[in-house]
Amino acid sequence: MSLFKAREWWGTAVEAATPGEEEECDAGCLLVANVNNEQPARDKVVVGGFSGSLRVFLPQAHRSEEGEEVSGYRPDHLLLETTLNYPILQLAVGKFVSSNSLEHLCILHPDRLVVCSVVGVGGGGGGGGQGEHFRLTIAYQHKLPRRGHSLVTGTFGGVRGKHYLAVQSLDGCLVVYEQESLAFVTFLPGSLLPGPIAYLPRADAIVTVAADWSLQCYRYQTIAVASENDNTTNNTTAAAAIPPNNNNNSSNNNRGGSGGRRLTPEWTQLLGEAAVEMKVVGGEEGEPVSLLVLAQRGIYCFKESGVLKFVKKLEFDPSCFTAFIVDKGIHICVASHTNTLLVYRETQLKWASQLQFPPVALTRADFPGITGALVMLGEAGQVQVTYLGTDPSLFVAPPTETREINYDHTDKELVRLHKIIKASTKDTGALVGMGRVPAVPVVLRITAHTPLNTVRVNVAVEKPIGVTQDTFVLRTVCDTSQIMIKFYQAEPYIPPSLSVTIITSYVSHTGAPRINTVQLELPLRLVVRPCTPSKEADHKITISSNKAAVNLPDLFPELVQDAGVGTAIGLQYYNGMEVTILSSRTTNRYRLQSDSMAALWLILKELMRRLKGYWNQPSRRDGEELQLGVASSFPTHELFFEIDAHFIRRKKHKELELQLARRSAQFRAVQRRLLTKFKDKTPTPLANLDSLLEGTYKQIHVTDVITENLKGMEEDGCQLSCVVRLVLEMTRLATGMSDQEFALLSAAVSPVVHLSMEQGWEETTDAAITFLLRSYSRPPPTPMPRDAPPTPELTMPPDTSKLKKHLGILLDKITKGGAQLSLDSTSETKMPELSKETVWHDEPEDPSEPPPPPPEDDPTNVPLGSRLGEDRARSARIRSARQGPRPPLTPASLSEDMPEEDPATEPTPSEELPDLTGDPAAIQLPPPTVEEEPRATSSRHTFTRPPGT
């Protein structure tokens, strides 16, 4: 920050052509020149804008009534004000008319190039005197073959007494006009995007910035010769310019090509950053010509030959600059976006001052009453003529307050600021507005009595519960290994389950793969916190008991706010949803109520678990087993609502994916068409393909909507899972069904909702329910035919009406009709029960006849694949012994040519399994700790495998 301010000598604000709108200007909208050919010559300020307004000012000092010289804007300083029909991109001045040698004004529009003259009417010598006014007269105009971006003028080809024009288009095409005639159209190699462009008069070369941020210099003669072959092939000639107010010859200017010889730059310099602006200084009275390039982080100065003279690195973001030579030294004025102007003599900083606004264009001029003034243009049309003064700024920094340092207070403040910094830098997409949530630290201890190889531990949780790391790979475990993990709530919605499955897979010392599974329950405090009980709620469930009502603080000691109230307790999820538990000592009932039906499931499950644990204590057993029932209606309407919400999300996801596929195919097709046009040697109109490409690209942004819809579908899936689990549990309590029947019902109406798009929850559940309903209607002795037709492929249904109808019938049959769930009449064989420990063998078995599980002490339960060197006959006998007696052969099977097997022989006893961790019954989780980051010191939880397994 500089102590000095730039002194304003003259200034005004340019308004847009439309009243009430703010003007917009860019780097090319400012020009300082003698545009009206006044004698003696005086600089005028020409300002254009994107609204099409054009104004010419003559800043000058004037005498006040007291005879003093006063500066500032007066209305008579405005010489010309007009509005054009197109936005003004850049202004230039030069000898552009072949019939005379006067200075003319060149205006670049997006689709045309206009050369005009500023003519004074009424006398006064062209200085804007009394009775004199100015008007804009168009000399000629060119219709551009492509959308223009920037303009450069000069004595191309070494001509004298006149200037030519070169227009750079948005796609890097260069169009050269020799005054009223079109010379050629060419594409410079690497100029895929437009950038700053400059002309070196002595070298007769054009300098551009390529798309790879390299500075490239091409001689004008090389560009003209390379384009001459293509012009000769097309048998084209230079077309005449368009006369004013005549659009009939516009098609004549659309010639030119990009063919011919391949252009080779005279020299190339790599900048490594984007260029903002380029200026050429010197060349007068034997001075060397220098090319200055303003980049995003530095100023580069090159000679005409491409040799680097000096580099000045900048520690700020520059907006524009200007350069001039004083005393044979290059002076550079650089303006920044922080309203600062810095003056350098080559690489040495000479002056710094503050500005009133960040300029987009900056130049140097001489006016009556001041020499060497800086003219700057703001983005909103502010025009200001300033000079560098020495009046200090009125702002004075306040004195620092000296006080005694309190180190304790400073340390607390530092800790608080560190927490704020961490919270602002981490990804906050997982928890939105949830603040601090608790985390449960767990230590997994793996103990092996024999060395184990390739031990892999996977931790599986259900959304929205998260874990710090879900996969661990231990190369070798010889004695004991410990793993530290933490569980937390990763998303702000209600979790359907707090179960955690820890799967340990390893390879024994004999090479056999083994798997050990341990399940545990996370504490309820992980997802809820205590709150004030609410009296009213939208959804209520009443649970009856054959035991006396238990004091709620005794069941939930860690979640009680007021221990004096024993009949009501309030729990709140971290997303704000509240659940209230009420107990009645007179009726021995418990009521759960909440505004969300999904929020009741987890609390109901925890209440039932704690009630069973409370009454199973030895001191409270009275010989009667706890029995719970449901004294409220089934929430079928809420279940159907959640099914519809989840199905709508799935349909929307499918529609978005289809739309994305169509737009992607359209985007690739348009790209191919554009590539074909760009490869064509003869430029042709794009036929609005660029607009179509841009619109298609914007429509491809639907991927953001797909991501948001996936998050919503995951949340709706958790809601649906909670309600399904609640309905299943209420059905179990109302009917008193056995564990086997409940498992069958849970398999049909699955409480697990996956994010699968191929076979979703709706179609798989509908197929399973339909199968159960058909099994009820079939007579018991009628088995399923073996040659039954294959089940049709499951596809996404058009709606959920059939699913809701079938689900309602099934629940009515179970709750009201007393139907018994069983598959004995519909299946020929029973599936064996899977043990908690599953052993994968190398040798395959017959899948058509699954054997019954062997007893634990069966010596044939050995990993056959690990016994290298056994012959096939011995392996067959062992498999026969493990499979047990075969069922009686049917007449169809007698016709098959089956080899007779020998009786099983006594195999070699299997190797002793190593002792792994994992006693789920011995797991006791500590109370959760509220923290944001995992800590190294946490309570350990040892999983010890029961002996004899």
N, C-alpha and C positions, 0 to 999 in steps of 0.2 A: 504493500500500500504506500503510495507516494504522499509526500507532505504537500506537494503543490498541485494546483488545478490548472487545466487548460483554460485560458481566458477566452470568452466568447466575444467575437468582434461583430458578427452578423449571424442571424439565424431565423428560420421560419419552419413551418410544418406543412407538408404537402398533403392535401386531402385526396381521397379517391374520387373517381368519376361519378360514382353513385353516392348520393347524399346519405350521410349517416354511417357509412362504412369506412373502415380504416384502410389506408393504402398499404400495399405490400411492395417492397423493393428488394433488389438483390445486388450482387457485385457489379453487374454490367449496367445498372440504371443511372449511373452518375458519369457525367462528362464535363470537362472544363476545357473550353476552346473558344476561339473567335468565330462562332458559327455564322455570324451575319456579315463577315468580311469587312468589319469596320476599320477605318483609317483615321488616326493611328490605332493599331490593334489593341484591343482590351479583352481580357478573359471574361467569358460568360459561363454561368453554371446551368447546365442542361440536366434536368431530372425527369426520368420516366418511371412508370409503375406498371404493375401487373394488371391494373384496371384499365390501362390504355391512355391514361392522362400523360400529357407532355407539357413541361413548363420550362421557360428560359428566364433566368434571373441575371441581373447586373448588380452585384453587391458593390456598394461604394459609400464612402463617408459623405456627410453633408453638414452644412453650417446651421447652427441653431440661431434663434433670435438674438442671443447674446453674442453671436459671432464666434462661438467655439465650435470646433470640429467634433461632430457626434457620429457614432457608428450605430448600426441597427437596421432592422428591416423597415422599409416604407413601401406603400402600395405601388409607387412608381418604379420600384426596382423590378417588377414583373414585366418583362418585355413581351412574352408570348405565353398563351395558355390555350391548349386545344385538347380534344379527346379523340383518340383513334379507336378503330373498331376492334383492335386485337391487342393482347398483352405485349408489353415492350420487354424484351429479354436483354438487349444490349444496344448501346449507342456508340457510334464512331464518327469521326470527322476526317475528311480528306478530299483529294481531287478525284472525284469519281465520275465526272461528266466529261466526255471527250470534246465537247464543243467549246469549253472554256476551261480556264485554270483556277477558278474560284473554289473556295472550300465549301463542301456540301455535307449535309448531315445524313448519316446512314442509320436506319432503324431496323433492327432485327426482330421480326415477329416469329411465332412458332411455325407458320407455314409460308411466310413470304419475307422478302428483303426489299425495303423501300429506301430509295435515295431521293432526298428532297433538299430544298434550299429555304433559308430563312430570309425573307425579303422585307425590307422596311418600306412603309408607305406613309407619305405625308411630310417628308423632309426631316431634317434634324440631324443628318450625318450618320444615322444608324446607331446613335447612342441612346435612343429612347428619350429624346428631348420632347419639348412641348408640342403636342399635335402629331407626334409620330407614333405609329403602331406597326406591328409586324404580323406577317402571315406566313403560313407554311405552304410551299408550292412543291408538288411532287414532280420530280424529273423523270423517273422511271421506277419500275419495280419488277422483281423476279419472283415467280412462283417456285418455291422450294420443292424438290422431288421427295424430300424426307423432312421429318420434324427437326427444326433447328434447335441448337443448344447454345453455341457460342460463335463468335466472329473475330477474325483477325484481318488486318489490312496492311498493305505495304507495297513497295515497288517490286513486285514479283518479276523475276526474269531480268532484273536490272534496267527496267524502263525508267525514263526520266520525265518529270513533269506531270505524272499521273499516278494513281494508286489503284491497285486491284483488291478484290475482296475474296476471302475464303471462309466458308460457313461449315462448321462442324455439326453434324446431326446427332441425334440421340443414340444411334447405333454405330457411331464411329465413322460414318461416311464423310468424306471431304468433298465439297462442291466449290469450285473455283470460278469466279466471274471476272472477266476482263472488261470492267466497266459495264457497258450495256449488253455484252455478249457472254454467253456461257462458254467457258473454256473446256472443262472436263469434270467428270465425277469419278472419284476413286475411293478405294478402301485402303487405309494404311494397315499394315500387319500388326496384330496385337491390339488394335484400337477397338475393342469390343464395346467399351463404354466411353462416353465423352469425358473430357477432362480439360484442364487449362491448356491453352495453345498460345504460342508466341511466334514472331517472325524476326529473324536475324538479318538486318539489311546488308551488311558487308558480305556475309557468307551466302546470302540469298537462299536461306534455309528456313524451314518450318519445324518448330520443336513442339512435340506433344508428349503427353504422359500416357503410356500404355496401360492395359488392364493389369499387368503384373507389377505396377508401381515402378516402372523403369522410364527414364527420360530418353526419348528417341529423337534424333535429328535427321531430317530428310531434305536434300537439296531440291529446290523447286524444279530445276531442269530434269532431275531424275524422275520426279513424280509426273511431269508433263510427258516425257518420252515413254514411260511405262503405260500411260493412259492413251497414248497416240495409236498404238496398235489396235486396241479395242475400238477406238473411234473410227479407225480406217475400216475395220472389219464390218462394223455396223453401217458404214457408208453414211455417216452423219456429219453435219457441219454445225458451226456455231450458230445458235438461234438468236434472233434479235430479241431485245428486252421488250417487256410488255409496256406499251404506252399507258399513261395515266387513264383511269376509268375505262380500260379495255381488257376484258378477260377472255377474249376469243383465242388468243395466242398462248394461253397458259400451258397447253399441252406441248408446245415446242420446247419448253425448258426442261421437260422430264426425260431428256435423253442422257446419254453418258453411260459408262459401264465401269466395271471393276476388274475387267480382264487385263490382258497384256502381260508384260514382264513382271516378275515378282520384285517388289520394292525391297531394297536393302538400305537400312539406315546408315547415314554417314558416320555416326558414333552413337553409342548407347551408354548410359550411366544408370546404375540401379540405385533408387532412392530408398526402398525398403519401407516406405510409408506413403500414405495418400497425399497428393499435392493439393494445396488450397488455391494458390494463385501464382502467376509468373509475370515478371517484369523484365524489360530490356532497357539498360541504361548505357550511356556513352555513345561513341560513334561520331561526335561532333568535334571539329578542330583537332583531328588526330588522336582523340581519346580512344582507348581500347573499349571494345564492346563487351559487356558482361551480362550474363543471364542469371537472374535471381529467381529462386524457386522458394516459395513459402510452403512448408509442409506442416503436418500436424504437430510435430515436435521439434522443428528446427528450420533454419534458413540456410540454403545452399547457394553458393556462388560459383558459376562455371564460366570459363572462357568460351569464345566462339568455336574452338576446336574440341570442346568437351572436357578440357582439363579442369579439375576442381581447384578453385582458388582458396576458398575457406568455407567452414561450416560453423554455424552458431546454434548450439542446442538451446531450446527454450524449455522453461519449467512451467509453462502455462499453456492454455489452449488459445491459439491466435484466431482472429476472425478475418482480418485483412491487413494489407501493408502497402506502402509506397516507397520508392527509392529514387534518389537523385544524387548528383555528384557536386560536391563543394570542395574547392582546394584540392582537386585530384583525389579525393577520397569518397568512397561510396557511403552515403548516409541512408539509413533504413529506419523508417517509422513503422512500428508494428502495434496494432491495436488488438486487445484481448477481449474475451467475453466477460471479463470482470471489470469492465469500464476503466481500463488502464491503457495509457499510451507510453511506449518505450522507444527512445531514439538511440540508435547504435551508429557508431562509425566503424563499419565492417563488423568486427566481433566485440568491440568495446562499448559498454553501455555509457551513454553520455547524459541522458536526461530521462526522467519519468514523471508523469503527471496523471491526474485523474480526469476522466471524461464523464459527461452527464448521461451517456447511453452507449451501449456497445455498437460501433459502426459496422456496416457490411461493405462499405466502399470508402476508400481513402485516397486523396490525391493532393498535389501541391499546386498553388496558383498565385498570381499577382493581381491585385486589384487597386483601384485608385484609393490611396490612403494607407495601404499596407502591402508589403512585399514578403513573399515566402510564407503565405498563410496556408493552413491545412484545411481542406474542405472535406467534410465527412458526411455520409448519408446513413441514417438509421434504417432499421428494418421496417418501421412503421411510417417512413417518409419524413423523418426529421432531417433537415438540412442545416448545417452549422459551419461557419467559418471561424476558426480559432487560431490563436497564437500561443506560444509557450511563455507564460508569465511567471513571476516570482512571488506573487502574493500567497502567503501560506494559507492552508485550510483552517477554518474556524474550529474544527474539531480538535479538542485537546484531550489526550488520554488521561483518565483520572489517576491520581497517585495510588500506589499500591498500599494496602492496609497491612501494617506490621502487627502481628499478634503472636502470642506464644503457641507453639505447635503442640496439639494434643495427639500423641501417637496412637492411643487407643481408639479415639474417634476416627483418626485417619485410616487405621486398619479396617475398622468396620465399614467405612465408606468405600474403601478399595474392594472389599469382599462383595459389597452390594453392587458396585459397578461391574465387577467381573461376572456376576450372575446375569446382569442385564445384557452384557456383551454376548455371553454364551446363548442366552435366550433369543437374541436377535440374529445370530449367525447360524444357528441350527435350523434344520428343516422343520417348519411348523405346520406342514401339511397333515401330519398324523393326528395331532390333537388341536382342534380349533376351539379356542375359548374355554378350555377345560382347566387351565391353570396347572397346579402341581397335582400329580396323581401318584398314588403309592406304587411301590415296587416290592416284589417278594424275592429276596435272594435265596438261592438254593445251591448247595454243593453236592455234586454227584461223585460218589466214591466207588471206583471200580477195583475190586480185589480179585486176584487170580492166584491159585496155588500152583499152576503150571504156566509156563510162558504162552502168551496169546499173540497172534500176529494179525495185523490189519483189523484192528478194532475200530468200528465205526458206530458212533452214537448219534442218533437222530431224535430230536425233541419235536413232537407234533402237538400243536395247540389249535384251537378253533378261533376263527375271527370273532371279535376284534382283539383277543388277547395276543400279545406279542412277546417275543423272547429275544434277548440280546444276541444270541447265536443259536441256530437250530441244528447245525451239523458240526460234528467233531470227528477227526480222524486221528487215531493213535496207531503208530506203526507197530509198536511192540509194548505189551504190558506184562511185566515180570512179577511185580508184587502188588503195589497199590498206586492208583492214579486218581487225581481229583480234578473235577471240572467245575468252574464257577459260572453260573448263569443267573439271569434275572428275568422275572415275568412282570409284565406291565400291560396296561390297556393302551392299545395302539390307535384305536379309532373311537370317536365319540358316539357310540351307540351301544345298545344293550347286548351283552354277550349271551348266547344260548347255553353255554356250558363252561365250567371251570375245570374240566378234566384235562390232564396232561398225560400223554403217552410217550414213554421213553423206550426206544427200540435200540437194543445193542446187538450188533451183528459182528461176528468175529470168525476167525479160521483157527481151528484147533491145531495141535501139534501134529496130527495125522493128516491134515489138509482138508478136513470136512468143514463146510460152512455151518455155523450155528446162529440162532437168533434167540434173544431173550427180551421179553416185553414186560415193562413195569408201568402201572398206572397210578396216578395220585391226583388228589383234588386240591386246588388252590383255595386259600381262605376267601371268605366272602368279602372281607374288608378290602380286598384288592380292587373291587369294582363299585362298592357302595360306601357311604359314610352316614353317620347318624344325622337326623334332622327332626324337626317338630312334626308330630303326627297331625294329619289332616282329617277333618270330620267328613267331608264329602268327596266323592270320587265317581267316575263314570262307570268303572267296572269293579265288580265285587265277586269274591269266591268265598264260600263258607265250608269249612272242614269240620266234621264231627269226630269225636273221639270217645272211646269207652273208658278212658281214664279222666281223672280230674284235670281241669285246666292248670297248666304250669305257669308260674310267674314268668313273664317275658324277659325281665332282666336276668333271670337265671339261665334262660336259653341263649340270649345274646348279650353276654356280659361286656364284650368289647364294643358294642354298638349302641350303648344306652347313654342318653343325654341326662335324663332325670331318673335316678334309681328309685325315687319315691313313687313313681307311677308304674305299677306292675301290670296293668291291663292294656297298655297301648305303647307302641314303639314306632318310630318313623325312620325309614331308610331312604336314601337318595342316591341314585346313580350319578356318575360324574358327567352325564349329559343333561342333568337337571330333572329327570323323571323321578317322581317320588312314589313310594309304596308304604302303606300303613298296615300294621298288624294289630288286630284287636283280639282279646281273649275274654271269654265269659265263663265265670266260675259256676253259674247256675245251670247253664245248658251244656257245659263242657265242649264248647265250640270255639273255633278260631276263624276270624274273618280277615281276608287280605283284600285290600282295595287300592286302586290306582287309576289314573287317567289313561294308562296304556295297558292293554291286555298282555302284551309281550313282557312287560316289566314284572308281571306276577309270577312267571314261571320259575325263575331262579330263586326267588324268595320262598315259594312254595316247596321247592325241592330241598332247600336248606332247612326250612322249618320241619319237614318230615324227617330228615336225617337227624336233626338235633333232638326231636321228640323220641325217636327210637333209641338214640344213645342215652337220653336222660332216663327212660324207663328200663333200659337194659342194665343199668348199674346194679350191682349185687344188693345194695342197701335199699333199693326201691322195687325189687321184684316181689310180686304178690301172687305168682302162679298164673296170672291171666296175661295173655299176650296182648300187646297194643294193637288195636284195630282202628283204622281211620276210614272215614267215608266222606262223601260229597253231599252237601245239603243245598246245592244251588244248581241252576240250569246250565247246560253245556253251552259254551260260547261258539256255536256254529256260525253265527252271522259274522263275528269277528274273524273267525278262521277263513271264511269265504272272502272277506274283504282283503285280508293279507294275501290270499292266493291271487286275487285279481290284481293287486298292486304289483306283486312280483311278476305276473304274466305280462302286464303292460310294459314293464321295464324290458323284458325279454323281446317283446315285439318291437319296441323302439330300437333296441340294439340291432336287431336284424335289419330293420329299415335303414338305419344309419350305415351299417356295413354295406348294404346293397347300393346306397347312394354313393358311398366312398369308392366302391369298385367301378361304378359308372363314370364318376368324375375322373378317376385315375386313368381309365381307358381313354376318355376324351382328352385329358391332358397330354397323354403320350401321342395321340393322333395329331393334335395341334402342334406339338413339338416337332414331329416328323415333317409336317407341312412347312413349318417355319425353317427347319434345317434345309429342306429342299430349295426353298426360295433363297436362302442365304448362300447356298453353294452355287446358285445360278450365276453365270458370268454377267448376264444382263439384268440389272436391278428391275424388279417388277413391284407394283404396289402390293402391300401386305394384305389388302382386302379385309381389314379389321381382325386379322388373326392375332395381332398383339393384344387387342382388347379382349378377345375371346380367351387367350391364354391367361391374362391377368384375372379375368372373372372366374375361370375354372380353378386357378390357384387359390383364390379366396374361398371357393366352395370346398376345396380339399381340406381346409382348416376345420372341417367337421370332426377331425380326429380329437380335438379338444372336447367336443360334445360327447364323443364316444367314451372318453376317459371319465368324464363326469357321470355319464349314464352307468358305467361299470361300477363306480363307487356307490351310486344309488341302488343298483341292483344287489350289490353285496350287503348294503344295509337292509334292504327289503328282504333279502334271503335270511338274515339273522332274525328279523322280526317274524318271518314266517316260521322259522325253525323253533323259536320260543313258543309261539302259539300252538304249533303242532305237538310239541313236547307237553305243553299244558293240557291239551285235549286228550292225548294218550294217557297221561297220568290220571286225569279225572275219570276216564273210562275204566282204568284199572281199579281205582278206588270205588267206583260205583258198582262194578260187576264182581269184584273180588276174583278176577281171573288169575290163573297161575303164571309163573314166570315163563313157562314155555309158550303159553298162549299170548302173553304180552310180547315176547320176542317175535312171534309170528306176526302179530299186528304191527309192531314197529318195523318189521321188514317190509310189510306192504305199504304202510303209510310212513315212509321214512322221515325221521326228524332232521336228517342231514340234507341240507340244500346246497348243491354244488353249483358252480358258475359255468357248467357245461352248456355250450350252445348247440351241440349235436343232439344229445338226449337230455332234456331238462327234467326238472323235478315233476312238472305237471304230467308229461306223457308217461314217464316211468311209473309214477304213482297210480295213474289211471289204469295202466295195464295190470299192475299188481292187484288193485282192488277188483277189477273185472274178473281176474282169475279166482280170487276168493269168493266172489259172488257166484260164479259158475260152479265152484266146488260145493257150495251150499245146495244149489238146485239139482245137482247130480245125485242119483241114488247111491247109498254107501257101497253096495257091493260092486258097482260098475267102475272098473279101473280105466285109467286113461289109455287110449289106444297107442301102441308103439309106433304105428305108422301115421301118427297125426300130422296134419299139414304144418309146415313151418310157420312160425309166428311172423306176421308182417313187420316190416321195418318201422320203428318208432319215429314219427315225425312230429313236428310242432303243430298242435291243434289250432284251429282258427279262433277258438274261445275256450273258456273254462266251464261251460254249462254242463257238459257230460261228466267232467271230473267232480264238480260239486254235487251233481245228482247221485252219482255212484257212491261218493263219500258219505252223503247223507243217508243213503239206504244202508250202507255197511254199519254206520254208527247206530242206526235204529234197530237193525237186526241184533247187534251185540247188546245194547243197553235195554231195549224193550222186549225183543223176541227171545233173549237168552240163548243166542246161537253160540255153539262151541267151535272155537277155532282149531282146526286140525287138518293136516294134509295126508292122513293115513289112507283115505279112500281114493286119493288122486295120484299117489306115487307108488311105484313098485318097490323101491328100496329106500332106506333111510340114510341120510348123510351122516357120517361119523362126526362126533363132537370134536371140535378142535381144541387142543390143549393150549395153555398159555405159552408154552415153548414149542416152536415149530422148527423142525430139523429138515433141511433141504438135502436130498440125496442126489448123487450123480446119476444113478441108474433109473430110468423111467419105469413106471408101473402102469398096469392096464387101467385106463381111466374109466372104462365101461363097468368094471366091477370093483368099486372101492372097498378095501378090506376094513374090518372093524379095528379099532385102535388096540394094539397089543398092551398087555399089562406092563407095569413098570419093571417087574423083574424078568421080563421075557428076554432071554439071551439072544433072540434073533433080531432085536432092535439095534442093528449095527449099521453104520454108514458104508454101504457096499462100494460106493465109488472110491473110497479111500483105501481099500484093500487091494493094492496093486499086486498083480501076479496070479490072482485066482482065475481058474478056468471058467468057461461059460456054463458048464454043467453044474458046477458047485453054486454059482450065482443063481441059476434057475431054481435049484432045490431050496436055497435060502429064501428066495422070493415066495416060493410055494408055501413054505412053513410060515412066513410072516402073514400071508394072505388068509390062512386058515382054511377051513372046509369050504368048498365051492357050493353054490346052490345047485339043486337038481337040474339036469339038462332038459331042455324042452325038445319036442320033436323037430323044431326048425333047426336047433343047434346040433342035433344028432347027425344031420346031413353034412355038416361041415367037417372038413378033414382036420381034426385037432390032434396034435401029438400027445401021447400019454406021458404024464410026468411021474417021476419017481417020488417015493415018500421023502419028506424033508429029513435031512440029517441035522445033527446037533452042530450049530456053527460055533465059531470061536467067540467068546464073550467080547463085547464091545469095550473100547477103551473108556477109562474113567473120565467123566466130564469135569472140567475145572469149575471151581466154585466162583460164581459171579455175584455181583451185587443185586439186590432187588427184593426186599420184603415189603410189599405195599402196606401190610397191616402194621408194620412198625414205624411208619412215617408219621412224624408229628411236626407240622410246620410252625415256625415261630410267628408271633404277631408281626404283620407287615410294617415296614419302615417307610416313611414318606421321604423320598429323595429324588433328585433329578438325574444323577449320574451313578453308575455302579461303583461300589466301594470294594476294596480288597478284603476288608474284615467283615464277614457275615456268618450267620449261624450255619453250621454244617448239618446236612441231612444224609445219613448213611442208608443206602439201600442194600440190605443183606439178604442173600438168597436163602430160602428155607432149606434145612438139611434133608437129604434123601431124594432130591430132585435131580 
